[in-house]
Each structure stands twice: as structure tokens, then as C-alpha cells.
């Protein structure tokens, strides 16, 4: 099987699998009288848009940003409804405007008229900056989210601080931010961030379902990020190839 045939078959698998998973989960969830039917439908549409977005991104196609606008808008609303504030803030105030920035950057790197974006790779200096950003970002994100939950405990709105939820929420927040920057600048290393984001997001929604307090949309989100994880593996494979011909990396601040 050649590269083009494999990618076509893989993309069909991801899209069809997500559609089937959403349809099956919706069928069972709609049988429950307490299910929020409107939110479930909205979350399902967002999940499908998100999968299309990630498939296009994995293949280096600029249309990823059009579907990205729909995806992050819907996902932010679902997170707000489920009380996952870190993810809500991330999608509403960062991911949404970054779709427009990413579109502009990819056009500069040749992703027009159906062409794939010209990918690039990290230098050793980039890896150093990346490591510093991860450590600093995790410390800040955890501190902010911990302070929010402590305030909720003090007010009686929350019984206790859930450390597992805070760690996974903070990690997903940080790697989402870094991943979007690397995506907009067309770095192949973005897929390391997306693999981690998807793993942490799967944990977040699995915990939400395990606690029993999440609504019908939580299962859709769990399925969505499971497919995202598989797609990210393929995205990493494709982008490593896209970055080989030129092997160009932008200079870090001070090296231009």
C-alpha cells in the first residue's frame, strides 16, 4: 500500500469511526430521561468538527483552521457547562483567536490551493526553550487552578480539591498552548504536545465519567480524544516526512 492510499484509508477510518462512536453513544444516552439532549447534540457536532480539524492538520492542509473555529467554540461551551474552567478559558480566549493567526502563518508557508504546509524542526535551542516553558507553565497553571478550587471549597461549592483533576487539567492546558504555537509556526514537534494533550484529556473525561457527576457530553468527549490520540500518531509520522526536504527551523529570539 502506497503512502497516498494509506493516508486516505486512515482518514476514512478516523472520520467513520468517530461518526459511528458518536451515533452509538448518543443512542444510549438519549434513552436516559436526565440526559441534556440539546447539549449532547451540540457536543456531538463539535466532536465531529474537531476530528475533521485534526485530520486536516495531520495532513498539513490549511482548511484545518476553518473547522478549528467550530471545534474550539463548541468545546469551550461544553467545558464551561461541565465546570472544567481551565479548558474553557483556554479554548475561548486562546485557541479561538489562534485559529486566525495559524491561518495567516500557514499561508506564508505555502499552504494554499490544496498544497501541504512546509514543515520545520526544532534546533537544540528550541528544545531548551520548550523545556523551560513546560516547567514554568505547569507551575503557573497548577497554582491558578488550585487557588480556584480552594476558593470553591471555602465557599462550600466544592467538597474537596481533586489533585488528579488539577494535574491533568493543568498539563492539558500547558501542552495545548504550546502545541497551538508550534502548529501555527509549522513545527513537526507540535505532535508531541498533541499526543500528551490527548492522553491528559482522555484522563480528564474518564475521571469525569467515573465520578458520576458529568453529563451526557462527557462520553462524547472521551471518544473524541481517543480518536485524536490515534490521529496524532499519524500526524507525527506525516510531519516528520514533511520536514525532511528543507529541515528549516526559525531562529529563536536573539539568533536571527
Phi, psi and omega in degrees: 000126181281174185299314183295318180295319179298313181297320178297313180296320181295316180297320177296319178300313181297311183294313181294319179299319179293319179297316179295316181298317179294317180297316181294314181296322178295321180302313182287322181292325181290344177284343181275125184297333183273358183294137175277095188295320181295314180296323179298316179295316180298314180297324180293317177298316179297321180297317180293317178299322180294321179293318176300318179302311183289327177296315178295321178296316180300329181265007175071030183258134187292340178296349177306327185284333176294311178289334177296323178300315179294316183298307186290330178295313181291317182296322178300320179295317180296319179297318178299317181296329181266002177077018178267084192290325180299315180291324178298310181299319180302311185285322183286320189250354179234302184300319183298306178295332180291341176297321181287323177294317180298320178300316180295317181293319181292326176298324179290339181254027169085008183273068178227157177061034179083358180283153177279150178292150176277109184277161177219173186233162177291150162264175178297326178294322177299318180299321179296312178299321180298314181298318179297317180297321180296310182297311181295319181296318179297319180297314181292314183297316180296318180299317180294312181294324177296318179298321178296314181290326176296322177295323178294320178297316181297327181273353181087003180281344181221138183288316182202159178284127179266100185297322180297315179298319181295317181296312181292322179294317179295317181295316178298321179298311184294313183288334172296314181297312181293320180297321180292323176298313181293325176297313182297327181267004174065039174270134178296333182293351176305328186289340172293317177297316183293325176297318179291318178302313182295321178296315179293322180293323175300319178296317180302309185284331175293320177294321179298319178290321181294326179289337178084001182263355182279157179267190187298333184290341183297321179294320178299318180293323177297315178295319181302311183285338173293317177290325177301318183298315179296318180294325180296326176298317178291323178299318178298318179298314182293315185288332174297326177285320180297332184270355184288317187302316183258329180050044183263137174230140179288151181285137175295165179307132179093350182251357182293000000 
